[in-house]
Amino acid sequence: MNPNKEQHLINRLKQHPKLLERMEALLNVVENSAGDYIKADDTEQYVIEELRKMGNDALYCWSGNAVIKTASHVREQQPELHGNGKKNSAGTRPSVKYRPQSSYFAARTTD
């Protein structure tokens, strides 16, 4: 890989810190820097788990970017649209207070 591509890749990974962490974790396994990975089965399970996490992180990063790009594209296509922000309503208020209509409670007196 030429130096320009390497630097470009590093810069891209810096924009996605979670993916950078996952790559570093995988490199640590490959290099066995801590000496933790002796058995192939244990190492395989760890690598599979890290790749699964990396996939989740990649999809999360993608979805965040996709929402921003889609919103921008829609605003360009339909400039009359505008976001209203988060709604603050907790629902509608009841129009009449609830009172039990039982004659048992109304007719009863205390002695």
Secondary structure, DSSP 8 states (H G I E B T S, - for coil): --HHHHHHHHHHHHT-HHHHHHHHHHHHHHHTTTS---SHHHHHHHHHHHHHHHHHHHHHHHHHHHHHHHHHHHHHH-TT--------------SS------HHHHH----
